[in-house]
Amino acid sequence: MRILVVEDEKFLAETLSDILTQARYIVDVSYDGEDGLDNARSGIYDAIILDVMLPKRDGFSLLHCLRQEKNYTPVLMLTAKGDLKDRVFGLNQGADYYLAKPFANAELLACLSAITRRQQEILPETLRFGDLALTPGACRLQCGESVLSLNAKETEILRLLMMNTGQYLSKETLLVKVWGFESDAVGNNVEAYISFLRKKLNLLRSSVRLCVQRNVGYRLEEDR
């Protein structure tokens, strides 16, 4: 799993990175709210550890932006502000858990495990966009009365696009999420599977189009 740590105190950020790396997570660190928001929007993270007091953009604002954009990456808020009012406000903004400093390493890892596990449990069985209905568990795509089977990678690409409607997903994001960090896959692999999906959307006569913006990425759009 890949974790984004957004923390401006460099010593603490490095400590968190070490703890998570030892627990076999892959870790990226952002030191301010604007950089953290840009990274979080990439969609490649399985969870975010987010401080409240950050330069450029505070953690509450960052979290609010993500949730407004329908980005539901699990967020563990980590802050010195531990009073009830702050905890309630953070949870109301969309945080999945609130952990006050100082914390025990085991508690941090347990909280992170809990929110990522819960995220997997609450994913819908069927995703919908426009006239499409995707059932990832069965690799099944339906449009009206027509149904097609997808292979595993087609299913995962379409699942990611349907979970991130309204924003572009880059080739790099799709490579990491679908093929994994250790894969030898390259951008041409993504292009090939995008082509396969376009053909299947055409076969289904769907009103949904798979659009590309050069040097930005891919997203779904619906013909009105």
C-alpha positions as a Markdown table, in Angstrom:
| # | Residue | x | y | z |
|---|---|---|---|---|
| 1 | Met | 0.0 | 0.0 | 0.0 |
| 2 | Arg | 1.1 | 3.6 | -0.7 |
| 3 | Ile | 0.6 | 6.2 | 2.0 |
| 4 | Leu | 0.8 | 10.0 | 1.7 |
| 5 | Val | 2.1 | 11.8 | 4.8 |
| 6 | Val | 1.3 | 15.5 | 4.9 |
| 7 | Glu | 3.3 | 17.0 | 7.8 |
| 8 | Asp | 5.4 | 20.2 | 7.9 |
| 9 | Glu | 7.6 | 19.2 | 10.9 |
| 10 | Lys | 10.4 | 17.5 | 9.0 |
| 11 | Phe | 11.6 | 15.4 | 11.9 |
| 12 | Leu | 8.1 | 14.0 | 12.6 |
| 13 | Ala | 7.6 | 13.5 | 8.9 |
| 14 | Glu | 10.8 | 11.5 | 8.6 |
| 15 | Thr | 9.8 | 9.5 | 11.8 |
| 16 | Leu | 6.4 | 8.7 | 10.3 |
| 17 | Ser | 8.1 | 7.6 | 7.1 |
| 18 | Asp | 10.5 | 5.3 | 8.9 |
| 19 | Ile | 7.7 | 3.7 | 10.9 |
| 20 | Leu | 5.5 | 3.1 | 7.9 |
| 21 | Thr | 8.4 | 1.9 | 5.7 |
| 22 | Gln | 9.3 | -0.6 | 8.4 |
| 23 | Ala | 5.7 | -1.8 | 8.3 |
| 24 | Arg | 6.1 | -2.4 | 4.6 |
| 25 | Tyr | 4.2 | 0.6 | 3.4 |
| 26 | Ile | 5.4 | 2.8 | 0.5 |
| 27 | Val | 5.5 | 6.4 | 1.7 |
| 28 | Asp | 5.5 | 9.8 | 0.1 |
| 29 | Val | 5.8 | 13.0 | 2.1 |
| 30 | Ser | 4.4 | 16.5 | 1.5 |
| 31 | Tyr | 5.6 | 19.4 | 3.7 |
| 32 | Asp | 2.7 | 21.9 | 3.0 |
| 33 | Gly | -1.0 | 21.8 | 2.3 |
| 34 | Glu | -0.8 | 22.9 | -1.3 |
| 35 | Asp | 1.7 | 20.2 | -2.3 |
| 36 | Gly | -0.3 | 17.7 | -0.2 |
| 37 | Leu | -3.5 | 18.5 | -2.0 |
| 38 | Asp | -1.8 | 18.1 | -5.4 |
| 39 | Asn | -0.4 | 14.7 | -4.5 |
| 40 | Ala | -3.7 | 13.6 | -2.8 |
| 41 | Arg | -5.6 | 14.4 | -6.0 |
| 42 | Ser | -3.4 | 11.9 | -8.0 |
| 43 | Gly | -5.6 | 9.1 | -6.7 |
| 44 | Ile | -2.6 | 6.7 | -6.2 |
| 45 | Tyr | -2.7 | 6.6 | -2.4 |
| 46 | Asp | -4.4 | 4.0 | -0.2 |
| 47 | Ala | -4.5 | 6.4 | 2.8 |
| 48 | Ile | -3.4 | 9.8 | 3.8 |
| 49 | Ile | -1.9 | 10.8 | 7.2 |
| 50 | Leu | -2.7 | 14.5 | 7.5 |
| 51 | Asp | -1.6 | 17.2 | 10.0 |
| 52 | Val | -3.9 | 20.1 | 10.7 |
| 53 | Met | -1.5 | 22.9 | 11.1 |
| 54 | Leu | 0.2 | 23.2 | 7.8 |
| 55 | Pro | 1.7 | 26.1 | 5.8 |
| 56 | Lys | -0.1 | 27.4 | 2.6 |
| 57 | Arg | -3.3 | 25.3 | 3.3 |
| 58 | Asp | -4.4 | 23.8 | 6.6 |
| 59 | Gly | -5.4 | 20.2 | 6.9 |
| 60 | Phe | -9.1 | 20.9 | 7.4 |
| 61 | Ser | -9.2 | 22.9 | 4.1 |
| 62 | Leu | -7.2 | 20.2 | 2.3 |
| 63 | Leu | -9.6 | 17.5 | 3.5 |
| 64 | His | -12.7 | 19.5 | 2.6 |
| 65 | Cys | -11.4 | 20.0 | -0.9 |
| 66 | Leu | -10.8 | 16.3 | -1.4 |
| 67 | Arg | -14.3 | 15.3 | -0.2 |
| 68 | Gln | -15.9 | 18.0 | -2.3 |
| 69 | Glu | -14.2 | 16.5 | -5.3 |
| 70 | Lys | -15.5 | 13.0 | -4.3 |
| 71 | Asn | -12.1 | 11.8 | -3.4 |
| 72 | Tyr | -12.7 | 9.3 | -0.6 |
| 73 | Thr | -9.2 | 8.2 | 0.2 |
| 74 | Pro | -9.1 | 7.3 | 3.9 |
| 75 | Val | -7.6 | 10.1 | 6.0 |
| 76 | Leu | -6.1 | 9.8 | 9.4 |
| 77 | Met | -5.7 | 13.2 | 11.0 |
| 78 | Leu | -2.6 | 13.5 | 13.1 |
| 79 | Thr | -2.3 | 16.7 | 15.2 |
| 80 | Ala | -1.4 | 18.2 | 18.6 |
| 81 | Lys | -5.0 | 19.6 | 18.7 |
| 82 | Gly | -6.7 | 16.9 | 20.7 |
| 83 | Asp | -9.7 | 18.6 | 22.3 |
| 84 | Leu | -13.2 | 17.4 | 21.5 |
| 85 | Lys | -14.2 | 20.4 | 19.4 |
| 86 | Asp | -11.3 | 19.9 | 17.0 |
| 87 | Arg | -11.8 | 16.2 | 16.8 |
| 88 | Val | -15.5 | 16.6 | 16.0 |
| 89 | Phe | -14.8 | 19.3 | 13.4 |
| 90 | Gly | -12.2 | 17.1 | 11.7 |
| 91 | Leu | -14.5 | 14.1 | 11.6 |
| 92 | Asn | -17.3 | 16.3 | 10.2 |
| 93 | Gln | -15.0 | 17.4 | 7.4 |
| 94 | Gly | -14.6 | 13.8 | 6.3 |
| 95 | Ala | -11.7 | 12.4 | 8.4 |
| 96 | Asp | -11.9 | 8.7 | 9.0 |
| 97 | Tyr | -10.0 | 8.8 | 12.3 |
| 98 | Tyr | -8.4 | 11.4 | 14.5 |
| 99 | Leu | -5.1 | 10.6 | 16.4 |
| 100 | Ala | -3.6 | 13.2 | 18.8 |
| 101 | Lys | 0.1 | 13.7 | 19.3 |
| 102 | Pro | 2.0 | 12.1 | 21.1 |
| 103 | Phe | 1.0 | 8.6 | 19.9 |
| 104 | Ala | 2.4 | 5.1 | 20.2 |
| 105 | Asn | 3.7 | 3.5 | 17.0 |
| 106 | Ala | 1.5 | 0.5 | 17.4 |
| 107 | Glu | -1.6 | 2.7 | 17.8 |
| 108 | Leu | -0.7 | 4.6 | 14.6 |
| 109 | Leu | -0.3 | 1.4 | 12.6 |
| 110 | Ala | -3.5 | -0.1 | 14.1 |
| 111 | Cys | -5.5 | 3.1 | 13.2 |
| 112 | Leu | -4.1 | 3.0 | 9.6 |
| 113 | Ser | -4.9 | -0.6 | 9.2 |
| 114 | Ala | -8.4 | -0.1 | 10.4 |
| 115 | Ile | -9.3 | 2.8 | 8.1 |
| 116 | Thr | -7.8 | 1.1 | 5.0 |
| 117 | Arg | -9.6 | -2.1 | 5.8 |
| 118 | Arg | -12.9 | -0.2 | 6.3 |
| 119 | Gln | -12.5 | 1.5 | 3.0 |
| 120 | Gln | -12.3 | -1.9 | 1.2 |
| 121 | Glu | -15.4 | -3.0 | 3.1 |
| 122 | Ile | -17.6 | -0.1 | 2.1 |
| 123 | Leu | -16.8 | -0.1 | -1.6 |
| 124 | Pro | -20.0 | -0.6 | -3.5 |
| 125 | Glu | -20.6 | -3.9 | -5.2 |
| 126 | Thr | -21.8 | -2.1 | -8.4 |
| 127 | Leu | -20.4 | 1.2 | -9.7 |
| 128 | Arg | -22.6 | 3.3 | -12.0 |
| 129 | Phe | -21.8 | 6.1 | -14.4 |
| 130 | Gly | -24.2 | 7.3 | -17.2 |
| 131 | Asp | -25.8 | 4.2 | -18.6 |
| 132 | Leu | -23.1 | 1.9 | -17.4 |
| 133 | Ala | -23.1 | -0.5 | -14.4 |
| 134 | Leu | -19.8 | -2.2 | -13.5 |
| 135 | Thr | -19.6 | -5.1 | -11.1 |
| 136 | Pro | -15.9 | -5.4 | -10.3 |
| 137 | Gly | -16.1 | -8.6 | -8.4 |
| 138 | Ala | -17.6 | -10.4 | -11.4 |
| 139 | Cys | -15.7 | -8.4 | -14.1 |
| 140 | Arg | -19.1 | -7.6 | -15.6 |
| 141 | Leu | -20.1 | -4.4 | -17.5 |
| 142 | Gln | -23.7 | -3.8 | -18.3 |
| 143 | Cys | -25.4 | -1.1 | -20.4 |
| 144 | Gly | -29.2 | -1.5 | -20.6 |
| 145 | Glu | -29.9 | -5.2 | -21.4 |
| 146 | Ser | -26.4 | -5.7 | -22.9 |
| 147 | Val | -23.7 | -7.3 | -20.8 |
| 148 | Leu | -20.0 | -7.9 | -21.5 |
| 149 | Ser | -17.2 | -9.6 | -19.6 |
| 150 | Leu | -14.0 | -7.7 | -18.9 |
| 151 | Asn | -10.6 | -9.0 | -18.0 |
| 152 | Ala | -9.0 | -8.1 | -14.7 |
| 153 | Lys | -7.0 | -5.1 | -16.0 |
| 154 | Glu | -9.9 | -3.7 | -18.0 |
| 155 | Thr | -12.1 | -4.0 | -14.9 |
| 156 | Glu | -9.6 | -2.2 | -12.6 |
| 157 | Ile | -9.0 | 0.6 | -15.1 |
| 158 | Leu | -12.7 | 1.2 | -15.5 |
| 159 | Arg | -13.3 | 0.9 | -11.7 |
| 160 | Leu | -10.7 | 3.6 | -11.1 |
| 161 | Leu | -12.2 | 5.9 | -13.7 |
| 162 | Met | -15.7 | 5.4 | -12.4 |
| 163 | Met | -14.5 | 6.1 | -8.8 |
| 164 | Asn | -12.8 | 9.3 | -9.9 |
| 165 | Thr | -15.4 | 10.9 | -12.3 |
| 166 | Gly | -14.8 | 14.5 | -13.1 |
| 167 | Gln | -11.0 | 14.3 | -12.9 |
| 168 | Tyr | -8.3 | 13.0 | -15.2 |
| 169 | Leu | -6.2 | 10.0 | -14.2 |
| 170 | Ser | -2.7 | 10.0 | -15.6 |
| 171 | Lys | -1.0 | 7.1 | -17.3 |
| 172 | Glu | 1.4 | 7.0 | -14.4 |
| 173 | Thr | -1.4 | 6.7 | -11.9 |
| 174 | Leu | -3.0 | 3.9 | -13.9 |
| 175 | Leu | 0.3 | 2.1 | -14.2 |
| 176 | Val | 0.9 | 2.2 | -10.4 |
| 177 | Lys | -2.6 | 1.2 | -9.5 |
| 178 | Val | -3.3 | -1.5 | -12.1 |
| 179 | Trp | 0.2 | -3.0 | -12.8 |
| 180 | Gly | 2.0 | -2.2 | -9.6 |
| 181 | Phe | 5.3 | -0.6 | -8.7 |
| 182 | Glu | 7.4 | -3.6 | -9.6 |
| 183 | Ser | 5.9 | -4.1 | -13.1 |
| 184 | Asp | 7.8 | -3.6 | -16.3 |
| 185 | Ala | 4.6 | -2.2 | -17.9 |
| 186 | Val | 4.9 | 1.2 | -19.7 |
| 187 | Gly | 2.6 | 3.8 | -21.1 |
| 188 | Asn | 1.9 | 1.8 | -24.2 |
| 189 | Asn | 0.2 | -0.9 | -22.0 |
| 190 | Val | -2.2 | 1.7 | -20.7 |
| 191 | Glu | -3.0 | 2.9 | -24.2 |
| 192 | Ala | -3.7 | -0.6 | -25.4 |
| 193 | Tyr | -6.2 | -1.3 | -22.6 |
| 194 | Ile | -7.9 | 2.1 | -23.0 |
| 195 | Ser | -8.4 | 1.0 | -26.7 |
| 196 | Phe | -9.9 | -2.3 | -25.6 |
| 197 | Leu | -12.3 | -0.5 | -23.3 |
| 198 | Arg | -13.3 | 2.0 | -26.0 |
| 199 | Lys | -14.2 | -0.9 | -28.3 |
| 200 | Lys | -16.3 | -2.5 | -25.6 |
| 201 | Leu | -18.1 | 0.7 | -24.9 |
| 202 | Asn | -18.9 | 1.0 | -28.6 |
| 203 | Leu | -20.1 | -2.6 | -28.7 |
| 204 | Leu | -22.5 | -1.8 | -25.8 |
| 205 | Arg | -23.6 | 1.4 | -27.6 |
| 206 | Ser | -23.0 | 3.3 | -24.4 |
| 207 | Ser | -23.5 | 7.1 | -24.2 |
| 208 | Val | -20.3 | 7.1 | -22.1 |
| 209 | Arg | -17.0 | 8.0 | -23.8 |
| 210 | Leu | -13.5 | 7.4 | -22.6 |
| 211 | Cys | -11.7 | 10.7 | -23.2 |
| 212 | Val | -8.0 | 11.6 | -23.2 |
| 213 | Gln | -6.3 | 14.9 | -22.7 |
| 214 | Arg | -2.7 | 14.8 | -23.9 |
| 215 | Asn | -0.1 | 15.0 | -21.2 |
| 216 | Val | -2.9 | 15.0 | -18.6 |
| 217 | Gly | -4.7 | 11.6 | -18.6 |
| 218 | Tyr | -8.0 | 9.9 | -19.1 |
| 219 | Arg | -11.6 | 10.3 | -17.7 |
| 220 | Leu | -15.1 | 9.3 | -18.5 |
| 221 | Glu | -17.6 | 11.7 | -20.0 |
| 222 | Glu | -21.3 | 11.2 | -20.9 |
| 223 | Asp | -22.9 | 12.3 | -24.1 |
| 224 | Arg | -26.0 | 14.4 | -23.3 |
